[in-house]
């Protein structure tokens, strides 16, 4: 029989993320473009993108090269067919060279193409031939992982699709289709580009998780351990259930002491705290974005007392649930 140390080592050795667990845990991901722009720019150009709280930013280069200056001040060269997701947004810029001064892209007058897509002209007169202009498709996105929201803070500030193409060659046809649609501007191209951008951005997130979440700890350690991963899936599927440590340990197939120690090691919190934070982040989404009544959210998450629910919500989220409800109505 394994002792506690041996059992922990056996659970963590030589395991890779379970695809089924990844699918389960990312089932509630929301990554939807809210505002897209097809931007043409003649060198020299510099376009700055300001920070929009709670929003991700996506860029696709249909004709390059274009240089990305990250929120942290680093530069990345993006050639034709490159895409990037900034999961936390942040102030950044797309420039033709590092020395160029930038103008706020919001200062340029957009020309609507369809409901969520507009054209932006950043060309300097008509002196540059079409094939000399940079062509960019950019989108501000709502990015919500629901109960997995803490994972967003662990992501790198910049997620370049080029680092994934060798391991995930199926993404290449999507990028090629985006390039064709952006360049040819055929009937319906704007809507097709927007949907492709949503898919590519979601693909980037999933691939990052499957590849090991970079330097992130906790979440990926759980995904590498199918036994502990089953516990996380159970919590996310039934957050309103009155879970006990004994039940969760049984799901994992371990003793309560081994389970509690392992859970704390990989997530950095106790099972009770994890479940509470999961519930409150789900409640915040339901109340603020899905317009769910506070009392309904409380009952769905297993709280018989709305007062107890409100105390837990304020402790985790930082404000009472009524503030989230008011924010959605502008009250």
C-alpha positions, 0 to 999 in steps of 0.5 A, spaced: 500 500 500 502 507 498 504 511 503 501 519 503 508 521 500 508 515 495 501 516 493 502 524 491 508 522 487 504 517 483 499 522 482 503 527 479 508 523 475 508 523 468 501 525 466 499 530 461 492 534 461 486 529 460 482 532 454 476 530 457 477 534 463 480 540 459 473 540 455 469 539 461 472 545 465 472 550 459 465 548 457 463 555 460 468 559 456 465 565 453 470 569 448 465 573 443 467 579 439 464 585 441 467 590 436 471 588 430 475 593 426 478 592 419 484 597 419 488 599 413 494 603 414 500 605 410 507 606 413 509 609 417 503 608 422 502 607 430 496 605 432 495 605 440 489 601 443 487 603 450 485 598 456 478 596 456 476 593 463 474 586 463 476 585 455 480 581 451 483 584 445 485 580 438 489 582 432 490 578 426 495 581 420 492 579 413 498 583 410 504 585 414 509 585 417 506 589 423 510 590 430 506 589 436 508 593 442 505 589 448 503 592 455 509 590 458 513 594 453 516 588 449 516 588 441 513 582 437 514 582 429 507 579 426 508 577 419 502 576 414 497 570 417 499 572 424 494 572 430 495 574 437 490 574 443 491 579 449 487 575 454 487 581 459 487 587 454 491 592 456 494 598 453 498 596 447 500 598 440 501 596 433 506 600 429 510 599 423 517 601 427 519 602 434 520 609 433 513 611 431 509 615 435 502 613 436 495 615 435 489 612 439 485 608 434 479 610 437 480 617 434 479 615 427 472 615 424 470 608 423 465 606 417 460 601 419 460 595 415 455 590 419 452 590 426 459 589 429 464 590 424 467 597 421 472 599 417 478 604 419 482 608 414 489 609 417 492 611 410 497 617 409 493 619 403 494 615 396 501 615 395 502 607 397 499 602 393 494 597 396 500 591 397 504 596 401 498 597 406 498 593 412 491 590 413 489 588 420 483 585 423 482 587 430 477 585 435 475 587 443 472 581 446 468 579 452 472 573 455 469 570 461 471 563 464 466 563 469 468 559 475 475 558 472 476 566 472 482 565 476 486 562 470 485 568 466 490 572 471 495 566 470 495 567 462 501 571 459 499 578 457 500 576 449 498 569 446 501 568 439 498 563 435 505 562 431 507 558 437 501 553 436 501 552 429 507 546 429 503 542 434 496 544 432 496 544 424 489 544 424 489 552 425 493 554 419 486 553 414 483 558 419 488 563 419 488 562 411 481 563 410 481 569 415 487 572 410 483 571 404 476 574 407 480 580 409 483 581 403 478 580 398 472 583 402 467 579 398 460 579 400 459 577 407 466 577 409 465 581 415 461 576 419 465 571 416 471 574 419 468 576 426 466 568 427 473 566 425 476 570 429 472 568 435 474 561 433 481 562 433 481 566 439 478 560 443 483 555 440 489 559 442 486 559 449 484 551 449 491 550 446 495 554 451 491 549 457 492 543 453 500 545 452 500 545 460 498 553 461 506 555 461 508 557 468 501 557 471 501 552 477 495 549 480 490 548 475 495 544 470 497 540 476 490 538 477 489 537 470 495 532 469 492 528 475 485 525 472 483 523 479 484 530 482 481 533 475 475 528 476 473 532 483 474 539 479 469 537 474 464 535 479 465 541 483 464 545 476 458 541 474 454 541 481 457 547 484 450 548 488 451 541 491 453 540 499 459 537 498 463 534 504 471 533 504 469 525 505 465 526 498 470 529 494 475 524 497 471 519 495 471 522 488 478 522 487 479 515 490 483 517 496 483 518 504 481 525 506 487 527 509 491 525 502 485 528 498 486 535 502 493 535 502 493 534 495 488 539 493 491 544 497 498 543 494 495 544 487 490 549 487 493 553 493 486 553 497 482 548 501 476 545 498 471 549 502 475 556 499 475 553 492 468 551 492 466 558 495 470 562 490 467 558 484 460 559 487 461 567 487 464 568 481 459 564 477 454 568 481 457 574 479 456 572 472 449 570 473 447 576 476 451 581 472 451 578 465 445 573 465 440 578 469 439 572 474 435 575 480 440 575 487 435 570 490 435 565 485 442 565 484 443 564 492 438 558 491 442 555 485 448 555 489 446 551 495 444 557 500 438 557 504 439 564 507 440 570 502 444 573 508 449 568 508 450 568 500 451 576 501 456 575 506 460 570 502 459 574 495 462 580 498 468 577 501 470 574 495 468 579 490 469 585 494 462 588 494 455 586 495 451 582 490 446 588 490 452 592 486 452 587 481 445 587 480 445 595 480 451 595 475 447 591 470 441 596 470 445 602 470 442 604 477 
